[in-house]
Amino acid sequence: MSAPAPSPLAIVDAEPLPRQDEVLTDAALAFVAELHRRFAPRRAELLARRGERRAEIARTSTLDFLPDTAQVREGDWKVAPAPAALNDRRVEITGPTDRKMTINALNSGAKVWLADFEDASAPTWENVVLGQLNLIDAYERRIDFTDPRTGKAYALKPAEQLATVVMRPRGWHLEERHLRFEGGPASGSLVDFGLYFFHNAQRLIDLGKGPYFYLPKTESHLEARLWNDIFVFAQDYVGIPQGTVRATVLIETITAAYEMEEILFELKGHASGLNAGRWDYLFSIVKNFRDGGEKFVLPDRNAVTMTAPFMRAYTELLVRTCHKRGAHAIGGMAAFIPSRKDAEANRVAFEKVKADKDREAHDGFDGSWVAHPDLVPIAMASFDAVLGEKPNQKDRLREDVAVAPGDLIAIDSLDARPTYEGLRNAVQVGIRYIEAWLRGLGAVGIFGLMEDAATAEISRSQIWQWINAGVVFENGERATAELTRAFAAEELAAIRAEAGEEAFAAGKWQQAHDLFLQVSLDADYADFLTLPAYDQLTG
């Protein structure tokens, strides 16, 4: 299909960046403009539908598998076979697309790199545009990096040793204010997908791979249908075969957990697998059942492991669903950041990572995530022990798994309660993460863990839930706005003492403190903290 002329309605509203013209070409902007024209109205309708469904959950305090799609769940169908580059996904590393991370992730030894424009990337215009440029440069093998602090040089290994890229665009709820069409901001999803696909689809085919995507924050099969329609249009637009695109969907919302088969069915010719997230999944449970009473109150986030009964139900259903339909089942994140100074802490953490990855491999997952290159060998060993020379274990159908609708929301089956120190930790992590995000950093090491936007979401959502549910901690103290503010004030003082006055003043600490309290304490719960945060993001 021949490309239309550049849209006169495409307006770039940002200070020019180095080499941005290589990304924001007339032809690329015309493609994104056409995506906007065709698909933005349906995006708006689906976002409105989210609100309607949330209101229904508030009224009923329950969820169920969809009666109208029973024929999909009962039908005999499979997704398209995996392309060679995505057949073995036993270890996947995640991270933002800055220049150093691009090189390190591709060189990490992982089978896949989730190149993240979403939760691990604060959407400054620089991150959005230069992240795209870094990927183009990587595919053209013209990327290198020298750390200005250490002088260490980074360069790509030979092509056969590099991870396969699966790119994650922003979720449907986020907009891109720096790019406007027909007078309004573009969808962040369509900008990220459109620029990446337009520039790299043929490049990747030439490299023996293809344009592969992780789809975040999906809440229904209708949202997956929209993505599928976008893929069909995009492939025709640039003249590549249908089915070249492959998509892995993150099942990181509680509503999507009830529609796994339907989501795979909608993407059937483009589906690659499903992923079992953690923090966003818990955030979604709190968001949807936040006024459902005591039985939906989650304990401290670190007390909710993947072995909790309702999390086991979710992960085992995901493996069974994927393998029944010929798709990959990808496990959750190991977020530990190894310390160069504390060998004992590393030993303990590595044992926990190994146990987690061993469990996933034995449960039937085909791969799993890590956040740091040092964890790649640990996760690889866990999956090698189960898979051997096999690329995956999709032949393990897990027909022993039977999950009832109530099992996925049996939060009270977990024998743990919110704690006083859990509230303090939520405040500490939330403020520290948001401050870094406001400076343009989306993946941040905090207290030995790699945190992203999902971390701050679960932290502030739990505080909101605990206060509104009237939680009483083990020491008799009640979760209140006053206690939260006191912890926040203590944390701000501690950070000031830790950083020193000059560094404190150079940061965005007070702003982060105020924003965190806003999204934690406001009576009108914000659906995503990144929406008010984006209004305060400079650049």
Salt bridges, closest charged atoms under 4 A:
GLU22 OE2 - ARG19 NE 2.71
GLU22 OE1 - ARG142 NH2 3.83
GLU34 OE2 - ARG37 NH2 2.58
GLU34 OE2 - ARG38 NE 2.83
GLU56 OE2 - ARG59 NH2 2.62
ASP88 OD2 - ARG90 NH2 2.94
GLU92 OE2 - ARG89 NE 2.70
ASP116 OD2 - ARG168 NH2 2.61
GLU118 OE1 - ARG168 NH1 3.28
GLU118 OE2 - LYS217 NZ 2.49
ASP119 OD2 - LYS217 NZ 2.92
ASP137 OD2 - ARG19 NH1 2.88
ASP137 OD2 - ARG99 NH2 3.01
ASP137 OD1 - ARG142 NE 2.61
GLU140 OE2 - ARG203 NE 2.47
ASP147 OD2 - LYS100 NZ 3.56
GLU176 OE1 - ARG170 NH1 2.85
GLU176 OE2 - HIS178 ND1 2.77
GLU182 OE1 - HIS36 NE2 3.88
ASP192 OD2 - ARG170 NE 2.80
GLU219 OE2 - ARG50 NE 3.59
GLU223 OE2 - ARG50 NE 2.82
ASP229 OD2 - ARG42 NH1 2.79
GLU259 OE2 - ARG53 NH1 2.75
GLU259 OE1 - HIS221 ND1 2.65
GLU261 OE1 - LYS324 NZ 3.44
GLU261 OE1 - ARG325 NH2 2.61
GLU262 OE2 - ARG73 NH1 2.74
GLU266 OE2 - ARG225 NH2 2.73
ASP280 OD2 - LYS217 NZ 2.94
ASP291 OD2 - ARG54 NH2 2.81
GLU294 OE2 - ARG417 NH1 3.92
GLU316 OE2 - ARG312 NH2 3.13
GLU316 OE2 - ARG398 NH2 3.00
GLU344 OE2 - ARG347 NH2 2.58
GLU351 OE2 - ARG347 NH1 2.79
ASP356 OD2 - LYS357 NZ 3.67
ASP356 OD1 - ARG359 NH2 2.62
ASP358 OD2 - LYS354 NZ 2.70
GLU360 OE1 - LYS357 NZ 3.46
ASP363 OD2 - ARG312 NH1 2.34
ASP363 OD2 - ARG359 NH1 3.63
ASP366 OD2 - HIS323 NE2 2.72
ASP374 OD2 - ARG340 NH1 2.94
ASP374 OD2 - HIS372 ND1 3.96
ASP384 OD1 - ARG90 NH1 2.70
ASP395 OD1 - LYS390 NZ 3.30
ASP400 OD2 - ARG398 NH2 2.90
GLU421 OE1 - ARG424 NE 2.94
GLU435 OE2 - ARG439 NE 2.81
GLU451 OE2 - ARG301 NH2 2.74
GLU457 OE1 - ARG460 NH2 2.83
GLU490 OE1 - ARG424 NH1 2.92
GLU491 OE2 - ARG432 NE 2.58
GLU498 OE1 - ARG432 NH2 3.12
GLU501 OE1 - ARG496 NH1 3.11
ASP514 OD1 - HIS513 ND1 2.83
